[in-house]
């Protein structure tokens, strides 16, 4: 979803930020745990429909997820357990955020909100399957990082959808377009996620042939 230049610029920024935190004694697992806590806070604010605060904590969750890896590399402290903890809390954090969105739609009076409850649930399932395919393929000796809609892409789309929803809702004036940014975000993740699953399965099959 992002071009190479954007990815490179972001990685350089995160690497520099990581080196700053190292000076203050931060370890990779600190950021891994913080990422999970921030995701939980994001879920709570989504449930209470405080979307600007939810945006802040979802953003901090994603930033922490990026920093744990950069701190580990810069500090030469990459460990197998750290990688396992990171992957585990990534899935937990993602579940928190999707549940918050599910609960938000459950208590929304916008058009077709019940349909988007289900789409949120299935989008979470799709996100977990995408990660599972990568992990299972790597367990079979195949590096499987391809896909047009990976975790960073899903995170960015969710973040934008959550942020824009309260910005546009006061101007909506209709149940048909209320919560529209978040609905579009979930729909994009749902469709993009299915596409990524197909891409990864095809890639893995080719490598195994």
C-alpha positions as CSV (number, residue, x, y, z in Angstrom):
1,X,0.0,0.0,0.0
2,X,2.9,2.4,0.8
3,X,5.6,3.2,-1.6
4,X,9.3,2.3,-0.8
5,X,10.2,6.0,-0.2
6,X,7.5,6.4,2.5
7,X,8.5,3.2,4.2
8,X,12.2,4.1,4.2
9,X,11.4,7.6,5.6
10,X,9.2,6.1,8.4
11,X,11.9,3.5,9.3
12,X,14.6,6.1,9.5
13,X,12.4,8.2,11.8
14,X,11.6,5.1,14.0
15,X,15.3,4.1,14.2
16,X,16.3,7.6,15.4
17,X,13.5,7.7,17.9
18,X,14.4,4.2,19.1
19,X,18.0,5.3,19.8
20,X,16.7,8.2,21.9
21,X,14.6,5.9,24.1
22,X,17.6,3.6,24.5
23,X,19.5,6.4,26.3
24,X,16.7,6.5,28.9
25,X,17.0,2.8,29.5
26,X,14.0,1.5,27.6
27,X,14.1,-2.1,26.5
28,X,12.2,-3.7,23.5
29,X,9.8,-5.6,25.8
30,X,8.8,-2.3,27.4
31,X,7.4,-1.1,24.1
32,X,5.9,-4.5,23.4
33,X,3.9,-4.3,26.7
34,X,3.1,-0.7,26.2
35,X,1.7,-1.5,22.8
36,X,-0.7,-3.9,24.3
37,X,-1.8,-1.5,27.0
38,X,-2.3,1.3,24.6
39,X,-4.4,-1.0,22.4
40,X,-6.5,-1.8,25.4
41,X,-7.0,1.9,26.2
42,X,-8.0,2.4,22.6
43,X,-10.6,-0.3,22.9
44,X,-12.0,1.3,26.0
45,X,-12.4,4.7,24.4
46,X,-13.9,3.1,21.3
47,X,-16.5,1.4,23.5
48,X,-17.3,4.8,25.2
49,X,-17.4,6.5,21.7
50,X,-14.5,8.9,22.5
51,X,-13.0,8.6,19.1
52,X,-10.3,11.3,19.3
53,X,-8.9,9.7,22.4
54,X,-9.2,6.3,20.8
55,X,-7.3,7.6,17.8
56,X,-4.5,8.8,20.1
57,X,-4.1,5.4,21.9
58,X,-4.4,3.4,18.7
59,X,-1.7,5.5,17.2
60,X,0.5,5.1,20.4
61,X,-0.1,1.3,20.1
62,X,1.2,1.3,16.5
63,X,4.1,3.5,17.4
64,X,5.1,1.2,20.3
65,X,4.9,-1.8,18.0
66,X,7.4,-0.1,15.6
67,X,9.7,1.0,18.4
68,X,10.1,-2.4,20.0
69,X,11.8,-3.7,16.9
70,X,13.9,-0.7,16.3
71,X,15.1,-0.6,19.9
72,X,15.9,-4.4,19.8
73,X,18.0,-3.9,16.6
74,X,19.8,-0.7,17.8
75,X,20.6,-2.3,21.2
76,X,21.5,-5.7,19.7
77,X,18.9,-7.3,22.0
78,X,16.9,-9.3,19.5
79,X,15.7,-12.5,21.1
80,X,13.4,-15.4,20.1
81,X,11.3,-14.9,23.1
82,X,11.0,-11.1,22.4
83,X,9.8,-12.0,18.9
84,X,7.3,-14.4,20.3
85,X,6.0,-11.9,22.8
86,X,5.8,-9.2,20.2
87,X,3.8,-11.4,17.8
88,X,1.5,-12.5,20.6
89,X,0.7,-9.0,21.9
90,X,0.3,-7.8,18.3
91,X,-2.6,-10.3,17.9
92,X,-4.0,-9.4,21.3
93,X,-3.8,-5.7,20.6
94,X,-5.4,-6.1,17.2
95,X,-8.2,-8.0,18.9
96,X,-8.7,-5.2,21.4
97,X,-9.0,-2.6,18.7
98,X,-11.4,-4.6,16.5
99,X,-13.6,-5.4,19.5
100,X,-13.8,-1.7,20.3
101,X,-15.0,-1.0,16.8
102,X,-17.4,-3.9,17.0
103,X,-18.9,-2.6,20.2
104,X,-19.0,0.9,18.7
105,X,-21.1,-0.3,15.9
106,X,-23.2,-2.4,18.3
107,X,-24.3,0.9,20.0
108,X,-24.5,2.9,16.9
109,X,-27.8,4.1,15.3
110,X,-26.2,4.7,11.9
111,X,-27.4,3.0,8.7
112,X,-26.5,-0.8,8.4
113,X,-24.4,-0.7,11.6
114,X,-25.5,-4.3,12.4
115,X,-23.9,-5.4,9.1
116,X,-20.7,-3.6,10.0
117,X,-20.6,-5.4,13.3
118,X,-20.3,-8.7,11.4
119,X,-17.8,-7.2,8.9
120,X,-15.7,-6.1,11.9
121,X,-15.7,-9.6,13.3
122,X,-14.8,-11.1,10.0
123,X,-12.1,-8.5,9.4
124,X,-10.5,-9.5,12.7
125,X,-10.6,-13.1,11.7
126,X,-9.1,-12.3,8.3
127,X,-6.3,-10.3,9.9
128,X,-5.4,-13.2,12.2
129,X,-5.4,-15.6,9.2
130,X,-3.1,-13.4,7.3
131,X,-0.6,-13.5,10.2
132,X,-1.1,-17.2,10.7
133,X,-0.3,-17.9,7.0
134,X,3.0,-16.0,7.4
135,X,3.9,-17.8,10.6
136,X,3.0,-21.3,9.3
137,X,4.8,-20.7,6.0
138,X,7.9,-19.6,7.8
139,X,7.6,-22.7,10.0
140,X,7.8,-24.7,6.8
141,X,10.9,-22.8,5.7
142,X,9.2,-20.3,3.4
143,X,9.5,-16.5,4.0
144,X,6.0,-15.2,3.3
145,X,6.0,-11.4,3.8
146,X,4.2,-10.6,0.5
147,X,0.7,-9.2,0.3
148,X,-0.9,-6.0,-0.8
149,X,-2.6,-5.3,2.5
150,X,-0.4,-6.2,5.5
151,X,-0.6,-5.3,9.1
152,X,0.8,-1.7,8.7
153,X,-1.7,-1.1,6.0
154,X,-4.6,-2.3,8.0
155,X,-3.5,-0.3,11.0
156,X,-3.2,2.9,9.0
157,X,-6.6,2.5,7.4
158,X,-8.2,1.8,10.8
159,X,-6.5,4.8,12.3
160,X,-7.7,7.2,9.6
161,X,-11.2,5.7,9.8
162,X,-11.4,6.2,13.6
163,X,-10.0,9.8,13.4
164,X,-12.3,11.0,10.5
165,X,-15.5,9.6,12.0
166,X,-16.0,12.2,14.7
167,X,-14.7,14.9,12.4
168,X,-17.4,14.2,9.8
169,X,-20.3,12.9,12.0
170,X,-21.5,16.3,13.3
171,X,-21.8,17.4,9.7
172,X,-23.5,14.2,8.5
173,X,-27.1,15.0,9.3
174,X,-28.2,11.6,8.1
175,X,-28.1,8.1,9.5
176,X,-27.0,6.9,6.0
177,X,-23.6,8.6,6.2
178,X,-23.0,8.6,9.9
179,X,-19.9,6.7,10.8
180,X,-19.1,6.5,7.1
181,X,-15.2,6.8,7.5
182,X,-15.1,3.9,9.9
183,X,-17.4,1.8,7.8
184,X,-15.3,2.4,4.7
185,X,-12.2,1.5,6.7
186,X,-13.7,-1.8,7.8
187,X,-14.9,-2.6,4.3
188,X,-11.4,-1.8,2.8
189,X,-9.7,-4.0,5.4
190,X,-12.2,-6.8,4.8
191,X,-11.7,-6.8,1.0
192,X,-8.0,-6.1,1.1
193,X,-7.5,-8.8,3.7
194,X,-9.2,-11.4,1.5
195,X,-7.0,-10.4,-1.4
196,X,-3.9,-10.7,0.8
197,X,-4.9,-14.2,2.0
198,X,-5.2,-15.3,-1.6
199,X,-1.8,-13.7,-2.5
200,X,0.0,-15.4,0.3
201,X,-1.6,-18.8,-0.3
202,X,-0.7,-18.6,-4.0
203,X,2.9,-17.5,-3.1
204,X,3.3,-20.3,-0.6
205,X,1.9,-22.9,-3.1
206,X,4.4,-21.8,-5.8
207,X,7.3,-22.0,-3.3
208,X,6.2,-25.5,-2.2
209,X,5.8,-26.8,-5.8
